[in-house]
Amino acid sequence: KANLDLQGNRVALTKDQELEGRGKQTEPDGSVYEGDFENGNARGRGTIKSADGRVYEGDIENGEPHGRGIEKFPDGDVYEGDYEDGEPHGRGIWKYAFLRSVLIMNFQRPISSRVSFTLGINEG
């Protein structure tokens, strides 16, 4: 069961007792969502800190990245771009820390790997 921390945030409950407003939700695996809630679901703008060290900031729908956002990975990689249903989808820029390069990509589903749809490389 997730733990909901509403301290210091403006929230309301709908007539169906669903959370509205901003809050912080901690999952049993240690993942944390902090941001907007609508009809009891994480939706709007927020930050997801995954138990594996990834951090996503941006648009959220049904508790997943959806829309525009930035995701930072434990290895130093950064993806900035479009998301759909929790996955990169559409145009985005992937900054690879170990290569010191930037890949501009257009993701289409299904995604088999991060570099499947490379449009261009800009080193620097």
All heavy atoms as an XYZ file, in Angstrom:
968
protein
N       0.839     -1.184      0.000
C       0.000      0.000      0.000
C       0.881      1.243      0.000
O       1.837      1.338      0.747
C      -0.917     -0.026      1.208
C      -1.890      1.116      1.253
C      -2.829      0.987      2.438
C      -3.744      2.171      2.459
N      -4.644      2.127      3.597
N       0.539      2.231     -0.832
C       1.312      3.469     -0.918
C       1.033      4.363      0.277
O      -0.045      4.346      0.860
C       0.970      4.204     -2.203
N       2.021      5.153      0.654
C       1.904      6.113      1.736
C       1.742      7.499      1.133
O       2.535      7.906      0.299
C       3.155      6.058      2.614
C       3.100      7.061      3.741
O       2.045      7.329      4.289
N       4.242      7.609      4.079
N       0.721      8.243      1.541
C       0.436      9.565      1.007
C       0.767     10.624      2.043
O       0.262     10.578      3.162
C      -1.046      9.624      0.657
C      -1.503     10.468     -0.495
C      -0.637     10.316     -1.713
C      -2.940     10.107     -0.838
N       1.638     11.579      1.694
C       2.034     12.656      2.596
C       1.461     13.952      2.054
O       1.861     14.409      0.993
C       3.557     12.737      2.665
C       4.045     13.907      3.498
O       3.228     14.558      4.173
O       5.250     14.171      3.460
N       0.547     14.549      2.766
C      -0.101     15.771      2.311
C       0.306     16.983      3.131
O      -0.205     18.069      2.929
C      -1.626     15.597      2.373
C      -2.146     14.351      1.667
C      -3.640     14.227      1.877
C      -1.799     14.375      0.207
N       1.232     16.808      4.040
C       1.644     17.870      4.947
C       2.163     19.066      4.161
O       3.028     18.946      3.304
C       2.715     17.361      5.887
C       3.075     18.346      6.963
C       4.071     17.765      7.934
O       4.635     16.707      7.705
N       4.289     18.461      9.025
N       1.612     20.226      4.443
C       2.080     21.451      3.813
C       1.566     21.666      2.405
O       1.934     22.628      1.757
N       0.711     20.791      1.902
C       0.178     20.926      0.554
C      -1.314     21.216      0.613
O      -2.009     20.761      1.512
C       0.425     19.651     -0.259
C       1.891     19.433     -0.527
O       2.518     20.256     -1.165
N       2.435     18.352     -0.020
N      -1.800     21.966     -0.370
C      -3.218     22.264     -0.451
C      -3.906     21.133     -1.201
O      -3.587     20.873     -2.351
C      -3.448     23.583     -1.177
C      -2.787     24.742     -0.468
C      -3.112     26.009     -1.146
N      -4.385     26.466     -0.602
C      -5.103     27.424     -1.129
N      -4.711     28.024     -2.215
N      -6.234     27.800     -0.574
N      -4.784     20.448     -0.531
C      -5.484     19.326     -1.142
C      -6.964     19.388     -0.777
O      -7.364     20.067      0.142
C      -4.916     17.962     -0.691
C      -3.484     17.806     -1.127
C      -5.049     17.787      0.802
N      -7.732     18.647     -1.538
C      -9.158     18.508     -1.261
C      -9.558     17.096     -1.637
O      -8.859     16.418     -2.390
C      -9.945     19.522     -2.080
N     -10.661     16.652     -1.088
C     -11.201     15.354     -1.473
C     -12.470     15.598     -2.275
O     -13.284     16.457     -1.921
C     -11.516     14.501     -0.246
C     -10.313     14.038      0.565
C     -10.792     13.302      1.812
C      -9.409     13.138     -0.258
N     -12.639     14.850     -3.358
C     -13.861     14.942     -4.139
C     -14.975     14.258     -3.367
O     -14.746     13.631     -2.342
C     -13.699     14.265     -5.516
O     -13.529     12.860     -5.311
C     -12.501     14.834     -6.267
N     -16.192     14.331     -3.880
C     -17.325     13.683     -3.210
C     -17.123     12.174     -3.112
O     -17.684     11.525     -2.255
C     -18.632     13.999     -3.933
C     -18.710     13.469     -5.337
C     -20.030     13.819     -5.979
C     -20.033     13.237     -7.392
N     -21.312     13.294     -7.997
N     -16.270     11.599     -3.987
C     -15.956     10.164     -3.942
C     -14.711      9.874     -3.106
O     -14.134      8.801     -3.202
C     -15.773      9.620     -5.364
C     -17.038      9.742     -6.186
O     -18.131      9.544     -5.616
O     -16.942     10.045     -7.386
N     -14.273     10.872     -2.319
C     -13.110     10.748     -1.441
C     -11.811     10.515     -2.216
O     -10.945      9.767     -1.796
C     -13.316      9.630     -0.404
C     -14.511      9.845      0.504
C     -14.389     11.110      1.334
O     -13.427     11.271      2.062
N     -15.340     12.011      1.224
N     -11.690     11.174     -3.372
C     -10.463     11.072     -4.164
C      -9.664     12.358     -4.012
O     -10.218     13.450     -3.960
C     -10.797     10.794     -5.627
C     -11.426      9.429     -5.810
C     -11.797      9.150     -7.247
O     -12.048     10.102     -8.002
O     -11.829      7.971     -7.607
N      -8.357     12.223     -3.973
C      -7.457     13.341     -3.747
C      -7.419     14.297     -4.934
O      -7.347     13.876     -6.085
C      -6.044     12.796     -3.498
C      -4.954     13.806     -3.221
C      -5.229     14.516     -1.902
C      -3.610     13.120     -3.177
N      -7.444     15.587     -4.631
C      -7.287     16.656     -5.614
C      -6.248     17.629     -5.072
O      -6.291     17.979     -3.908
C      -8.598     17.421     -5.824
C      -9.704     16.642     -6.467
C      -9.552     16.514     -7.965
O      -8.954     17.400     -8.590
O     -10.040     15.510     -8.513
N      -5.320     18.062     -5.900
C      -4.325     19.041     -5.480
C      -2.926     18.482     -5.577
O      -2.642     17.623     -6.400
N      -2.020     18.990     -4.737
C      -0.627     18.541     -4.746
C      -0.360     17.659     -3.534
O      -0.899     17.894     -2.464
C       0.334     19.725     -4.752
C       0.268     20.503     -6.057
C       1.403     21.470     -6.230
N       2.711     20.852     -6.296
C       3.245     20.288     -7.378
N       2.558     20.208     -8.482
N       4.469     19.794     -7.348
N       0.498     16.669     -3.744
C       0.848     15.787     -2.647
C       2.081     14.972     -2.974
O       2.696     15.134     -4.028
N       2.424     14.092     -2.062
C       3.592     13.231     -2.206
C       3.167     11.810     -1.881
O       2.576     11.564     -0.838
C       4.688     13.688     -1.249
C       5.953     12.881     -1.299
C       6.969     13.474     -0.324
C       8.246     12.691     -0.283
N       9.192     13.286      0.679
N       3.467     10.885     -2.802
C       3.096      9.488     -2.624
C       4.347      8.626     -2.678
O       5.114      8.704     -3.627
C       2.126      9.068     -3.726
C       1.654      7.649     -3.617
C       0.565      7.343     -4.634
O      -0.094      8.227     -5.148
N       0.400      6.076     -4.921
N       4.547      7.804     -1.637
C       5.691      6.898     -1.569
C       5.192      5.465     -1.723
O       4.321      5.032     -0.971
C       6.445      7.052     -0.235
O       6.838      8.426     -0.090
C       7.675      6.169     -0.197
N       5.745      4.746     -2.681
C       5.360      3.358     -2.940
C       6.186      2.423     -2.053
O       7.261      2.789     -1.577
C       5.597      3.012     -4.409
C       4.745      3.827     -5.373
C       3.267      3.516     -5.263
O       2.900      2.408     -4.833
O       2.462      4.401     -5.613
N       5.716      1.193     -1.847
C       6.446      0.227     -1.012
C       7.874     -0.059     -1.500
O       8.751     -0.342     -0.699
C       5.585     -1.044     -1.103
C       4.218     -0.544     -1.398
C       4.412      0.672     -2.266
N       8.121      0.061     -2.823
C       9.471     -0.202     -3.346
C      10.427      0.976     -3.152
O      11.595      0.903     -3.513
C       9.418     -0.592     -4.823
C       9.026      0.563     -5.741
O       8.709      1.669     -5.262
O       9.030      0.346     -6.971
N       9.929      2.090     -2.586
C      10.759      3.262     -2.353
C      10.598      4.347     -3.400
O      11.126      5.446     -3.246
N       9.889      4.077     -4.478
C       9.626      5.096     -5.497
C       8.761      6.199     -4.890
O       7.891      5.927     -4.057
C       8.899      4.493     -6.697
O       9.686      3.519     -7.315
N       9.006      7.443     -5.321
C       8.274      8.585     -4.779
C       7.726      9.434     -5.922
O       8.443      9.740     -6.869
C       9.192      9.455     -3.893
C       8.461     10.689     -3.389
C       9.751      8.653     -2.730
N       6.460      9.793     -5.815
C       5.851     10.763     -6.733
C       5.474     11.986     -5.926
O       4.844     11.883     -4.869
C       4.600     10.201     -7.412
C       3.828     11.285     -8.162
C       4.320     11.788     -9.359
C       2.667     11.824     -7.638
C       3.643     12.792    -10.029
C       1.989     12.840     -8.308
C       2.475     13.311     -9.496
O       1.816     14.320    -10.159
N       5.860     13.140     -6.430
C       5.477     14.391     -5.794
C       4.950     15.314     -6.877
O       5.643     15.605     -7.847
C       6.665     15.030     -5.079
C       6.276     16.194     -4.228
C       7.356     16.598     -3.230
O       8.420     15.973     -3.205
O       7.102     17.539     -2.473
N       3.685     15.731     -6.721
C       3.106     16.596     -7.738
C       1.598     16.648     -7.655
O       1.010     16.461     -6.591
N       0.985     16.874     -8.802
C      -0.454     17.066     -8.895
C      -1.211     15.741     -8.856
O      -0.758     14.737     -9.410
C      -0.810     17.783    -10.201
C      -0.206     19.172    -10.293
O      -0.001     19.805     -9.237
O       0.069     19.625    -11.416
N      -2.378     15.791     -8.205
C      -3.320     14.672     -8.191
C      -4.658     15.172     -8.712
O      -5.072     16.288     -8.404
C      -3.509     14.130     -6.769
C      -2.342     13.332     -6.269
C      -1.266     13.965     -5.667
C      -2.315     11.959     -6.408
C      -0.185     13.243     -5.198
C      -1.242     11.218     -5.945
C      -0.174     11.866     -5.340
N      -5.307     14.333     -9.503
C      -6.639     14.641    -10.012
C      -7.477     13.371     -9.951
O      -7.055     12.326    -10.453
C      -6.531     15.141    -11.462
C      -7.839     15.576    -12.064
C      -7.660     16.082    -13.482
O      -6.863     17.015    -13.692
O      -8.305     15.517    -14.374
N      -8.622     13.459     -9.334
C      -9.496     12.298     -9.165
C      -8.766     11.111     -8.539
O      -8.973      9.966     -8.929
C     -10.136     11.887    -10.486
C     -11.081     12.942    -11.008
O     -11.772     13.597    -10.232
N     -11.101     13.133    -12.309
N      -7.879     11.399     -7.603
C      -7.158     10.341     -6.904
C      -5.962      9.785     -7.631
O      -5.244      8.936     -7.103
N      -5.692     10.248     -8.864
C      -4.558      9.754     -9.655
C      -3.485     10.820     -9.811
O      -3.792     12.011     -9.874
C      -5.014      9.343    -11.064
C      -5.923      8.153    -11.038
O      -5.634      7.159    -10.381
N      -7.040      8.246    -11.738
N      -2.226     10.376     -9.890
C      -1.135     11.294    -10.200
C      -1.352     11.786    -11.628
O      -1.330     11.000    -12.576
C       0.206     10.586    -10.072
N      -1.599     13.093    -11.768
C      -1.884     13.645    -13.087
C      -1.624     15.148    -13.072
O      -2.030     15.841    -12.140
C      -3.330     13.386    -13.464
C      -3.669     13.880    -14.832
C      -5.069     13.523    -15.208
N      -5.313     14.056    -16.537
C      -6.305     13.698    -17.292
N      -7.167     12.812    -16.875
N      -6.459     14.230    -18.463
N      -0.946     15.643    -14.093
C      -0.617     17.060    -14.203
C       0.895     17.209    -14.333
O       1.499     16.623    -15.222
N       1.504     17.975    -13.428
C       2.958     18.143    -13.399
C       3.483     17.500    -12.135
O       2.861     17.592    -11.074
C       3.343     19.626    -13.397
C       2.929     20.405    -14.616
C       3.762     20.140    -15.829
N       5.144     20.534    -15.594
C       6.129     20.271    -16.443
N       5.902     19.617    -17.543
N       7.345     20.646    -16.174
N       4.638     16.844    -12.262
C       5.191     16.225    -11.075
C       6.566     15.645    -11.299
O       7.140     15.729    -12.395
N       7.087     15.035    -10.236
C       8.402     14.399    -10.243
C       8.247     12.964     -9.754
O       7.613     12.724     -8.728
C       9.376     15.157     -9.312
O       9.482     16.511     -9.763
C      10.750     14.514     -9.313
N       8.836     12.027    -10.506
C       8.865     10.628    -10.107
C      10.309     10.254     -9.841
O      11.159     10.375    -10.725
C       8.303      9.700    -11.211
C       6.851     10.048    -11.520
C       8.450      8.237    -10.795
C       6.298      9.322    -12.735
N      10.590      9.804     -8.619
C      11.920      9.300     -8.259
C      11.793      7.792     -8.101
O      11.189      7.317     -7.136
C      12.425      9.957     -6.978
C      12.638     11.448     -7.139
C      13.115     12.101     -5.869
C      13.268     13.598     -6.099
N      13.655     14.295     -4.876
N      12.332      7.049     -9.058
C      12.229      5.590     -9.045
C      13.224      4.986     -8.063
O      14.268      5.575     -7.775
C      12.494      5.027    -10.436
O      11.563      5.547    -11.354
N      12.904      3.808     -7.583
C      13.776      3.111     -6.638
C      15.143      2.813     -7.242
O      16.136      2.722     -6.528
C      13.113      1.823     -6.173
N      15.221      2.696     -8.583
C      16.496      2.393     -9.243
C      17.357      3.633     -9.496
O      18.421      3.545    -10.088
C      16.266      1.634    -10.549
C      15.515      2.444    -11.602
O      15.278      3.658    -11.390
O      15.158      1.862    -12.640
N      16.889      4.817     -9.053
C      17.691      6.029     -9.168
C      17.308      6.960    -10.303
O      17.839      8.060    -10.407
N      16.382      6.563    -11.167
C      15.932      7.456    -12.239
C      15.055      8.564    -11.649
O      14.317      8.340    -10.696
C      15.118      6.694    -13.291
C      15.929      5.733    -14.092
C      15.078      4.949    -15.082
N      14.192      4.058    -14.326
C      12.886      3.951    -14.537
N      12.287      4.652    -15.470
N      12.167      3.117    -13.805
N      15.137      9.765    -12.241
C      14.305     10.882    -11.821
C      13.662     11.489    -13.058
O      14.347     11.888    -13.994
C      15.117     11.964    -11.075
C      14.232     13.140    -10.709
C      15.788     11.383     -9.839
N      12.341     11.537    -13.061
C      11.577     12.137    -14.155
C      10.862     13.370    -13.635
O      10.244     13.342    -12.574
C      10.544     11.146    -14.705
C       9.578     11.789    -15.679
C       9.902     11.943    -17.011
C       8.347     12.273    -15.245
C       9.030     12.548    -17.904
C       7.465     12.882    -16.126
C       7.808     13.019    -17.447
O       6.949     13.630    -18.333
N      10.942     14.465    -14.404
C      10.211     15.686    -14.086
C       9.454     16.108    -15.324
O      10.038     16.221    -16.402
C      11.172     16.804    -13.681
C      11.924     16.537    -12.401
C      12.862     17.672    -12.048
O      12.405     18.829    -12.011
O      14.045     17.394    -11.825
N       8.140     16.312    -15.167
C       7.369     16.752    -16.320
C       5.904     16.406    -16.207
O       5.352     16.288    -15.117
N       5.284     16.214    -17.377
C       3.862     15.912    -17.458
C       3.600     14.474    -17.032
O       4.344     13.561    -17.402
C       3.357     16.117    -18.887
C       3.496     17.562    -19.364
O       3.440     18.476    -18.517
O       3.651     17.765    -20.580
N       2.523     14.292    -16.268
C       2.152     12.984    -15.714
C       0.693     12.702    -16.047
O      -0.153     13.599    -15.950
C       2.301     12.968    -14.173
C       3.683     13.411    -13.720
C       1.900     11.624    -13.596
C       4.775     12.421    -13.940
N       0.413     11.458    -16.414
C      -0.964     11.023    -16.572
C      -1.073      9.596    -16.054
O      -0.271      8.737    -16.422
C      -1.390     11.084    -18.043
C      -2.875     10.847    -18.224
C      -3.339     11.177    -19.630
O      -3.012     12.254    -20.134
O      -4.038     10.321    -20.208
N      -2.049      9.361    -15.173
C      -2.234      8.044    -14.554
C      -0.955      7.511    -13.915
O      -0.646      6.325    -14.016
C      -2.793      7.043    -15.559
C      -4.171      7.441    -16.033
O      -4.985      7.916    -15.246
N      -4.436      7.277    -17.309
N      -0.193      8.399    -13.290
C       1.007      8.003    -12.569
C       2.218      7.717    -13.425
O       3.241      7.262    -12.918
N       2.157      8.002    -14.741
C       3.272      7.723    -15.647
C       3.645      8.969    -16.442
O       2.793      9.821    -16.694
C       2.891      6.628    -16.649
C       2.615      5.296    -16.040
C       2.342      4.248    -17.107
O       1.815      4.602    -18.185
O       2.685      3.093    -16.872
N       4.915      9.039    -16.884
C       5.281     10.125    -17.790
C       4.408     10.097    -19.044
O       4.225      9.046    -19.657
C       6.741      9.813    -18.137
C       7.246      9.035    -16.968
C       6.062      8.196    -16.549
N       3.847     11.246    -19.382
C       2.990     11.347    -20.561
C       2.928     12.813    -20.965
O       2.417     13.637    -20.218
C       1.589     10.822    -20.246
C       0.730     10.633    -21.457
N       0.690      9.444    -22.126
C      -0.079     11.482    -22.118
C      -0.134      9.547    -23.154
N      -0.613     10.782    -23.161
N       3.488     13.145    -22.108
C       3.594     14.529    -22.561
C       5.068     14.891    -22.682
O       5.852     14.117    -23.233
N       5.471     16.044    -22.169
C       6.866     16.487    -22.229
C       7.519     16.313    -20.872
O       6.903     16.549    -19.837
C       6.966     17.964    -22.611
C       6.487     18.320    -23.983
C       7.418     17.970    -25.093
N       8.685     18.660    -24.950
C       9.735     18.384    -25.699
N       9.681     17.447    -26.604
N      10.862     19.022    -25.539
N       8.804     15.898    -20.897
C       9.512     15.769    -19.639
C      10.992     15.530    -19.818
O      11.490     15.388    -20.939
N      11.683     15.497    -18.691
C      13.125     15.227    -18.639
C      13.330     14.066    -17.679
O      12.821     14.085    -16.559
C      13.907     16.451    -18.129
C      13.714     17.641    -19.073
C      15.381     16.124    -17.964
C      14.297     18.933    -18.541
N      14.093     13.065    -18.121
C      14.405     11.926    -17.268
C      15.910     11.815    -17.125
O      16.632     11.802    -18.118
C      13.835     10.632    -17.856
C      13.926      9.464    -16.924
C      13.077      8.286    -17.369
O      12.482      8.329    -18.456
O      13.010      7.306    -16.604
N      16.374     11.756    -15.875
C      17.796     11.621    -15.578
C      18.043     10.219    -15.047
O      17.309      9.746    -14.185
C      18.236     12.677    -14.566
C      18.058     14.085    -15.099
C      18.383     15.138    -14.072
C      18.114     16.516    -14.673
N      18.304     17.574    -13.701
N      19.090      9.569    -15.564
C      19.403      8.194    -15.218
C      20.616      8.139    -14.304
O      21.469      9.034    -14.336
C      19.657      7.388    -16.499
C      18.440      7.290    -17.366
C      18.110      8.299    -18.259
C      17.594      6.197    -17.278
C      16.981      8.224    -19.051
C      16.464      6.108    -18.068
C      16.152      7.125    -18.954
N      20.740      7.080    -13.490
C      21.857      6.968    -12.550
C      23.235      7.013    -13.215
O      24.198      7.463    -12.608
C      21.641      5.608    -11.879
C      20.207      5.310    -12.058
C      19.800      5.962    -13.349
N      23.332      6.579    -14.480
C      24.622      6.574    -15.175
C      25.000      7.939    -15.749
O      26.039      8.096    -16.365
C      24.641      5.514    -16.277
C      23.624      5.773    -17.383
O      22.917      6.807    -17.348
O      23.533      4.928    -18.289
N      24.126      8.951    -15.557
C      24.409     10.299    -16.049
C      23.714     10.637    -17.353
O      23.722     11.789    -17.777
N      23.102      9.653    -18.027
C      22.352      9.933    -19.248
C      21.138     10.791    -18.918
O      20.587     10.716    -17.809
C      21.860      8.643    -19.904
C      22.970      7.822    -20.532
O      24.136      8.248    -20.478
O      22.659      6.742    -21.069
N      20.706     11.594    -19.895
C      19.527     12.440    -19.739
C      18.706     12.355    -21.013
O      19.248     12.476    -22.114
C      19.914     13.914    -19.480
C      18.676     14.798    -19.401
C      20.744     14.044    -18.221
N      17.397     12.132    -20.873
C      16.485     12.191    -22.011
C      15.510     13.327    -21.784
O      14.912     13.448    -20.712
C      15.700     10.883    -22.186
C      14.617     11.010    -23.235
C      14.940     11.022    -24.583
C      13.292     11.169    -22.880
C      13.959     11.167    -25.552
C      12.300     11.320    -23.846
C      12.643     11.321    -25.176
O      11.672     11.476    -26.136
N      15.360     14.177    -22.809
C      14.402     15.264    -22.763
C      13.550     15.190    -24.011
O      14.074     15.199    -25.122
C      15.112     16.616    -22.692
C      14.164     17.787    -22.640
C      14.870     19.118    -22.465
O      16.102     19.144    -22.344
O      14.163     20.137    -22.436
N      12.248     15.066    -23.815
C      11.384     14.978    -24.979
C       9.998     14.495    -24.656
O       9.507     14.635    -23.533
N       9.382     13.884    -25.668
C       8.000     13.433    -25.569
C       7.904     12.040    -24.960
O       8.774     11.200    -25.194
C       7.366     13.396    -26.962
C       7.317     14.768    -27.619
O       7.259     15.775    -26.895
O       7.335     14.820    -28.859
N       6.821     11.832    -24.205
C       6.519     10.538    -23.592
C       5.071     10.177    -23.896
O       4.218     11.057    -24.045
C       6.661     10.597    -22.064
C       8.072     10.560    -21.577
C       8.855     11.705    -21.567
C       8.630      9.386    -21.110
C      10.158     11.679    -21.111
C       9.930      9.346    -20.645
C      10.690     10.494    -20.657
O      11.982     10.461    -20.195
N       4.825      8.873    -23.961
C       3.461      8.365    -24.052
C       3.376      7.099    -23.218
O       4.169      6.178    -23.407
C       3.095      8.067    -25.506
C       1.643      7.663    -25.688
C       1.286      7.477    -27.143
O       1.228      8.486    -27.878
O       1.087      6.311    -27.543
N       2.440      7.075    -22.283
C       2.223      5.905    -21.423
C       3.502      5.410    -20.752
O       3.774      4.216    -20.689
C       1.570      4.774    -22.199
C       0.213      5.166    -22.760
O      -0.493      5.951    -22.086
O      -0.140      4.711    -23.861
N       4.326      6.341    -20.267
C       5.517      5.984    -19.513
C       6.769      5.728    -20.328
O       7.829      5.474    -19.761
N       6.682      5.796    -21.656
C       7.824      5.503    -22.527
C       8.139      6.685    -23.430
O       7.226      7.409    -23.841
C       7.510      4.288    -23.416
C       7.240      3.015    -22.669
C       8.494      2.430    -22.049
O       9.601      2.706    -22.545
O       8.358      1.695    -21.052
N       9.428      6.883    -23.783
C       9.734      7.894    -24.789
C       8.954      7.597    -26.068
O       8.892      6.453    -26.523
C      11.236      7.722    -25.021
C      11.746      7.145    -23.746
C      10.636      6.221    -23.285
N       8.318      8.624    -26.603
C       7.531      8.465    -27.818
C       7.449      9.820    -28.510
O       7.004     10.788    -27.909
C       6.132      7.949    -27.503
C       5.286      7.747    -28.714
N       5.405      6.637    -29.501
C       4.344      8.516    -29.284
C       4.555      6.717    -30.504
N       3.895      7.860    -30.394
N       7.891      9.876    -29.733
C       7.924     11.141    -30.452
C       9.337     11.698    -30.458
O      10.307     10.971    -30.353
N       9.447     13.006    -30.553
C      10.751     13.650    -30.679
C      11.398     13.839    -29.308
O      10.740     14.201    -28.337
C      10.581     14.998    -31.348
C      11.886     15.647    -31.731
C      11.654     16.624    -32.861
N      12.823     17.406    -33.154
C      13.825     16.995    -33.912
N      13.793     15.807    -34.455
N      14.856     17.771    -34.145
N      12.703     13.579    -29.268
C      13.430     13.763    -28.028
C      14.924     13.845    -28.252
O      15.418     13.515    -29.323
N      15.633     14.285    -27.248
C      17.089     14.396    -27.287
C      17.648     13.537    -26.167
O      17.241     13.670    -25.010
C      17.540     15.856    -27.103
C      17.019     16.715    -28.258
C      19.059     15.950    -26.993
C      17.254     18.194    -28.064
N      18.556     12.642    -26.517
C      19.200     11.770    -25.529
C      20.649     12.212    -25.388
O      21.387     12.217    -26.359
C      19.147     10.315    -25.969
C      19.207      9.405    -24.781
C      20.265      9.232    -23.940
C      18.164      8.580    -24.284
N      19.939      8.344    -22.954
C      18.658      7.925    -23.137
C      16.866      8.327    -24.692
C      17.894      7.032    -22.401
C      16.121      7.441    -23.958
C      16.639      6.804    -22.825
N      21.041     12.600    -24.180
C      22.414     13.018    -23.902
C      23.110     11.865    -23.190
O      22.754     11.531    -22.074
C      22.422     14.276    -23.042
C      21.751     15.456    -23.703
C      21.636     16.636    -22.766
C      20.830     17.749    -23.430
N      20.558     18.838    -22.510
N      24.067     11.275    -23.876
C      24.802     10.141    -23.312
C      26.018     10.646    -22.557
O      26.904     11.268    -23.129
C      25.244      9.178    -24.415
C      24.111      8.347    -24.947
C      23.398      8.743    -26.069
C      23.756      7.165    -24.321
C      22.359      7.973    -26.560
C      22.714      6.394    -24.806
C      22.025      6.803    -25.919
O      20.995      6.038    -26.397
N      26.087     10.372    -21.268
C      27.173     10.851    -20.426
C      28.512     10.252    -20.836
O      29.510     10.965    -20.945
C      26.885     10.525    -18.960
N      28.559      8.952    -21.088
C      29.838      8.296    -21.358
C      30.379      8.627    -22.744
O      31.579      8.571    -22.971
C      29.737      6.778    -21.171
C      29.034      6.056    -22.281
C      29.750      5.462    -23.301
C      27.658      5.978    -22.302
C      29.107      4.790    -24.326
C      26.997      5.313    -23.307
C      27.722      4.712    -24.329
N      29.513      8.994    -23.693
C      29.962      9.342    -25.044
C      30.226     10.828    -25.208
O      30.832     11.238    -26.193
C      28.902      8.928    -26.075
C      28.684      7.454    -26.275
C      27.531      7.231    -27.256
C      29.943      6.793    -26.815
N      29.732     11.616    -24.269
C      29.795     13.068    -24.382
C      29.209     13.510    -25.715
O      29.776     14.315    -26.434
C      31.217     13.569    -24.195
C      31.792     13.163    -22.852
C      33.190     13.601    -22.682
N      33.180     15.037    -22.349
C      34.270     15.751    -22.237
N      35.443     15.206    -22.414
N      34.196     17.016    -21.931
N      28.077     12.908    -26.067
C      27.407     13.240    -27.323
C      25.902     13.330    -27.107
O      25.375     12.889    -26.096
C      27.722     12.199    -28.387
O      27.235     10.937    -28.008
N      25.242     13.904    -28.090
C      23.798     14.086    -28.056
C      23.202     13.404    -29.269
O      23.681     13.586    -30.390
C      23.437     15.595    -28.075
C      21.945     15.793    -28.186
C      24.002     16.283    -26.840
N      22.152     12.609    -29.061
C      21.432     11.985    -30.155
C      20.042     12.579    -30.211
O      19.352     12.636    -29.191
C      21.330     10.468    -29.959
C      22.568      9.667    -30.332
C      23.645      9.851    -29.303
C      22.224      8.222    -30.491
N      19.643     13.022    -31.381
C      18.296     13.532    -31.595
C      17.499     12.388    -32.193
O      17.887     11.820    -33.208
C      18.305     14.752    -32.525
C      19.165     15.855    -31.899
C      16.887     15.240    -32.785
C      19.453     17.008    -32.816
N      16.384     12.033    -31.560
C      15.661     10.824    -31.946
C      14.183     11.099    -32.160
O      13.636     12.048    -31.631
C      15.791      9.765    -30.849
C      17.191      9.417    -30.499
S      17.198      8.281    -29.114
C      18.914      7.857    -29.088
N      13.572     10.194    -32.911
C      12.132     10.166    -33.048
C      11.686      8.763    -32.701
O      11.901      7.837    -33.471
C      11.715     10.549    -34.472
C      10.226     10.700    -34.601
O       9.536     10.913    -33.615
N       9.732     10.594    -35.805
N      11.119      8.591    -31.505
C      10.724      7.277    -31.013
C       9.350      6.908    -31.543
O       8.433      7.717    -31.527
C      10.656      7.261    -29.484
C      11.991      7.351    -28.824
C      12.504      8.574    -28.426
C      12.733      6.216    -28.587
C      13.725      8.661    -27.795
C      13.961      6.295    -27.955
C      14.456      7.521    -27.560
N       9.223      5.685    -31.983
C       7.928      5.116    -32.355
C       7.810      3.791    -31.633
O       8.798      3.118    -31.392
C       7.831      4.918    -33.866
C       8.002      6.195    -34.660
C       6.921      7.223    -34.384
O       5.768      6.871    -34.190
N       7.302      8.489    -34.330
N       6.631      3.372    -31.305
C       6.432      2.113    -30.606
C       6.443      0.956    -31.571
O       5.989      1.095    -32.684
C       5.111      2.154    -29.863
C       5.214      3.122    -28.730
C       3.960      3.059    -27.951
N       4.225      3.708    -26.695
C       3.601      3.453    -25.601
N       2.668      2.572    -25.582
N       3.886      4.087    -24.513
N       6.869     -0.230    -31.187
C       7.536     -0.528    -29.918
C       8.999     -0.096    -29.959
O       9.601     -0.029    -31.026
C       7.427     -2.045    -29.814
C       7.418     -2.508    -31.222
C       6.710     -1.419    -32.010
N       9.546      0.154    -28.780
C      10.943      0.569    -28.671
C      11.765     -0.649    -28.280
O      11.543     -1.241    -27.248
C      11.115      1.675    -27.620
C      10.294      2.902    -28.015
C      12.578      2.045    -27.447
C      10.223      3.946    -26.939
N      12.738     -1.012    -29.126
C      13.577     -2.164    -28.794
C      14.860     -1.737    -28.101
O      15.452     -2.494    -27.359
C      13.888     -2.977    -30.047
O      14.561     -2.173    -30.987
N      15.317     -0.516    -28.347
C      16.484      0.006    -27.638
C      16.494      1.516    -27.756
O      15.787      2.089    -28.567
C      17.787     -0.569    -28.204
O      18.080      0.022    -29.436
N      17.314      2.160    -26.938
C      17.344      3.616    -26.918
C      17.863      4.215    -28.220
O      17.535      5.330    -28.537
C      18.231      4.099    -25.780
C      17.645      3.860    -24.426
C      18.377      4.674    -23.426
N      19.192      3.829    -22.583
C      19.963      4.285    -21.624
N      20.036      5.562    -21.393
N      20.670      3.471    -20.900
N      18.709      3.496    -28.958
C      19.349      4.096    -30.128
C      18.778      3.577    -31.442
O      19.350      3.764    -32.479
C      20.878      3.884    -30.100
C      21.498      4.613    -28.960
C      21.222      2.396    -30.053
N      17.617      2.974    -31.412
C      17.028      2.395    -32.613
C      16.685      3.432    -33.679
O      16.750      3.145    -34.860
C      15.766      1.602    -32.274
O      16.075      0.511    -31.485
N      16.312      4.636    -33.253
C      15.805      5.603    -34.210
C      16.618      6.894    -34.177
O      16.110      7.953    -33.881
C      14.329      5.876    -33.925
C      13.506      4.625    -33.993
C      13.171      3.948    -32.835
C      13.137      4.102    -35.198
C      12.437      2.789    -32.888
C      12.400      2.931    -35.263
C      12.056      2.276    -34.100
N      17.898      6.786    -34.505
C      18.793      7.938    -34.460
C      18.589      8.807    -35.692
O      18.645      8.332    -36.807
C      20.260      7.466    -34.401
O      20.428      6.636    -33.263
C      21.198      8.655    -34.324
N      18.361     10.109    -35.459
C      18.240     11.049    -36.561
C      19.519     11.830    -36.770
O      19.799     12.279    -37.863
C      17.078     12.014    -36.298
C      15.691     11.399    -36.202
C      14.682     12.468    -35.861
C      15.340     10.712    -37.501
N      20.284     12.028    -35.726
C      21.515     12.796    -35.866
C      22.339     12.738    -34.603
O      21.810     12.508    -33.527
N      23.645     12.942    -34.754
C      24.548     12.942    -33.604
C      25.281     14.273    -33.601
O      25.787     14.719    -34.612
C      25.561     11.787    -33.681
C      24.826     10.443    -33.653
C      26.577     11.887    -32.550
C      25.733      9.258    -33.820
N      25.348     14.887    -32.431
C      26.062     16.133    -32.259
C      27.023     15.944    -31.109
O      26.613     15.885    -29.962
C      25.076     17.273    -31.965
C      25.784     18.587    -31.756
O      26.944     18.732    -32.090
N      25.068     19.536    -31.201
N      28.323     15.828    -31.393
C      29.304     15.641    -30.317
C      29.653     16.987    -29.724
O      29.748     17.980    -30.415
C      30.548     14.943    -30.855
C      30.254     13.527    -31.301
C      31.510     12.794    -31.709
O      32.602     13.237    -31.341
O      31.364     11.768    -32.383
N      29.872     16.963    -28.412
C      30.273     18.205    -27.783
C      29.908     18.280    -26.418
O      29.493     18.110    -25.517
